[in-house]
Amino acid sequence: MTLGEIFSKALEIYKANPIMILPSLIPIAGVVLGLLFFFAGFVGIAALFDERFVAFSAVGGIILFVLIVIILFIVAEGVTIEMVKAAFAGRRVEIATAWDSSRGRIGPLIWTSILAGVIIVLGYMLLIIPGIVLSAIFYFAAQAVMIDGKSGTEALKASYSFLKANPEDSIIVILASMAISIILPTIPLIGFLLSLIALPYIYGLSTLLYMDRRKRAEGMN
């Protein structure tokens, strides 16, 4: 497919399968429930223990909460990639089927994503530019896990190899996805909702590009 066809196909798949938004809603539900439990637990601890214990518990609770939300978003991305794969292959898109197909790779996906995230954060600490470069290099790591079955450093290397083999198309997809992620949240009142709705399309772009270009490369070998 041409790059234009990939953009169109990602939208076509999403429009035909709006159920693809469901995995991305799970982390949001987790945030809401987590905040409610955190607030209730904090009030209870504050009433029973001293200030130092309360402060320690609050910091620990926040760290745990953030980690759980990050993991939920990683899982949502993995399941959505599986749904894109199913739709592209002409199969019926169902969240239960997508979960059954992807759950064996969710563990490796979480490990790979956290590893990439740590490296990228370290890159941003080194004058920002290395972080930007690393973000692009590892952008297709999730696809390497969910499509090629790789994990950890192998998935990161596969993402780099893919970017190196398809630099122009990859950069365009990355920049377009970044633009969507940056612009939509700035829209008053509905920005957050729109950015949430756009997530399956963003995942679809990178997944379709990865599948199509990997298939093309295999056909040439």
C-alpha positions in Angstrom: 0.0 0.0 0.0 1.0 3.6 -0.5 1.2 5.8 2.5 -2.0 7.5 1.5 -3.7 4.1 1.3 -2.5 3.3 4.8 -4.0 6.5 6.2 -7.3 5.7 4.4 -7.3 2.0 5.4 -6.7 2.8 9.0 -9.7 5.1 9.0 -11.8 2.6 7.1 -11.0 -0.2 9.5 -11.9 2.0 12.5 -15.1 3.2 11.0 -16.2 -0.4 10.2 -15.2 -1.6 13.7 -15.9 1.2 16.3 -15.6 -1.5 19.0 -11.8 -0.9 18.7 -12.3 2.1 21.1 -13.1 -0.3 24.0 -9.6 -1.3 25.0 -8.6 2.4 25.3 -11.6 3.1 27.6 -10.4 0.5 30.1 -7.4 2.6 31.3 -9.7 5.6 31.7 -12.1 3.6 33.8 -9.1 2.5 35.8 -8.1 6.1 36.4 -11.6 7.0 37.6 -11.9 4.0 39.9 -8.3 4.4 41.1 -8.8 8.0 42.1 -12.0 7.1 44.0 -10.2 4.3 45.9 -7.1 6.4 46.4 -9.1 9.2 47.9 -11.1 6.9 50.1 -8.0 5.1 51.3 -6.1 8.3 51.9 -9.0 9.7 54.1 -9.0 6.4 56.1 -5.3 6.3 56.6 -5.2 10.0 57.6 -7.7 9.3 60.3 -5.8 6.4 61.8 -2.0 7.1 61.4 0.4 9.9 61.9 1.5 12.5 59.3 4.7 10.7 58.2 3.0 7.4 57.6 0.3 9.2 55.7 2.8 11.0 53.5 4.7 7.8 52.8 1.5 6.0 51.9 0.4 8.8 49.6 3.7 8.8 47.7 3.6 5.0 47.4 0.0 5.0 46.4 0.6 7.6 43.7 3.6 5.6 42.2 1.6 2.4 42.2 -1.4 4.2 40.7 0.7 5.7 37.9 2.3 2.3 37.2 -1.0 0.5 36.9 -2.4 3.2 34.5 0.7 2.9 32.3 0.3 -0.9 32.2 -3.4 -0.6 31.3 -2.5 1.7 28.4 0.1 -0.8 27.2 -2.3 -3.6 27.4 -4.9 -1.5 25.5 -2.4 -0.9 22.7 -1.6 -4.5 22.4 -5.2 -5.6 22.2 -6.0 -2.9 19.7 -3.1 -3.9 17.5 -4.5 -7.5 17.5 -7.9 -6.0 16.5 -6.3 -4.1 13.6 -4.6 -7.4 12.5 -7.9 -9.2 12.5 -9.7 -6.5 10.6 -6.9 -6.3 8.0 -7.0 -10.0 7.5 -10.8 -9.8 7.0 -11.7 -11.5 10.2 -14.4 -10.4 12.6 -13.2 -7.9 15.2 -14.2 -8.9 18.7 -12.6 -7.8 21.9 -12.8 -11.2 23.5 -11.1 -12.8 20.5 -8.5 -10.1 20.4 -7.7 -10.6 24.1 -7.4 -14.4 23.7 -5.1 -14.0 20.7 -2.9 -11.3 22.3 -2.7 -12.3 26.0 0.3 -14.6 25.5 2.3 -11.5 24.3 1.0 -9.0 26.8 3.7 -9.9 29.3 6.5 -9.3 26.8 4.8 -6.2 25.6 4.7 -4.7 29.1 8.4 -5.6 29.6 9.4 -4.2 26.2 7.4 -1.0 26.7 8.8 -0.3 30.2 12.3 -1.0 28.9 11.8 1.4 26.0 10.3 4.0 28.3 13.2 3.9 30.7 15.7 4.3 27.9 13.7 7.1 26.3 13.4 9.0 29.6 17.2 8.7 30.1 17.5 10.1 26.5 15.4 13.1 27.3 17.5 13.7 30.4 20.5 14.0 28.1 19.6 17.4 26.5 16.2 16.2 25.0 17.4 15.5 21.5 18.5 11.9 22.3 15.1 11.3 23.8 13.3 12.4 20.6 15.6 10.2 18.5 15.0 7.2 20.8 11.2 7.8 20.7 11.3 7.4 16.9 13.6 4.4 17.0 11.4 2.5 19.5 8.1 3.7 18.0 7.3 0.3 16.4 8.4 -1.8 19.3 4.8 -2.8 20.2 4.3 -4.0 16.6 7.5 -6.0 16.8 6.1 -7.8 19.9 2.5 -8.3 18.8 3.2 -9.1 15.2 6.6 -10.7 15.1 6.6 -12.2 18.6 9.8 -10.5 19.7 10.5 -9.2 23.2 12.8 -6.9 25.2 15.9 -5.8 23.4 15.0 -7.9 20.3 11.8 -5.9 19.9 13.7 -2.7 20.3 16.3 -3.8 17.7 13.5 -4.8 15.3 11.8 -1.4 15.7 15.1 0.3 14.9 15.6 -2.0 11.9 12.1 -1.2 10.6 12.7 2.5 11.0 16.0 2.3 9.2 14.5 0.3 6.3 11.5 2.6 6.0 12.7 6.0 7.2 10.4 8.4 5.2 7.1 6.5 5.7 7.9 5.9 9.3 8.7 9.5 10.1 5.5 10.7 8.3 3.4 8.3 10.4 5.1 9.2 13.6 4.8 13.0 12.9 1.1 12.6 11.9 0.4 10.6 15.1 2.2 13.2 17.2 0.2 16.0 15.5 -3.0 14.2 16.3 -2.0 13.6 19.9 -0.9 17.2 20.4 -3.6 19.1 18.6 -6.8 17.3 19.6 -6.3 17.8 23.4 -6.2 21.6 22.8 -9.7 21.7 21.5 -11.9 23.2 24.3 -14.3 21.0 26.2 -14.1 17.9 23.9 -10.3 17.8 23.4 -9.7 15.0 25.8 -12.5 12.9 24.4 -11.3 13.4 20.8 -7.8 12.4 21.7 -9.1 9.3 23.4 -11.2 8.4 20.4 -8.2 8.9 18.1 -6.0 6.3 19.8 -7.2 3.3 17.8 -6.6 5.2 14.6 -3.1 6.1 15.7 -2.4 2.5 16.6 -3.9 1.5 13.3 -1.5 3.7 11.3 1.6 2.2 12.8 0.3 -1.3 12.7 -0.8 -1.2 9.0 2.5 0.4 8.0 4.5 -2.2 9.9 2.5 -5.2 8.5 2.6 -3.9 4.9 6.3 -3.0 4.8 7.3 -6.2 6.6 5.3 -8.2 4.1 6.9 -6.3 1.2 10.3 -7.0 2.6 9.6 -10.7 3.0 8.3 -10.8 -0.6 11.6 -9.3 -1.9 13.7 -11.9 0.0 
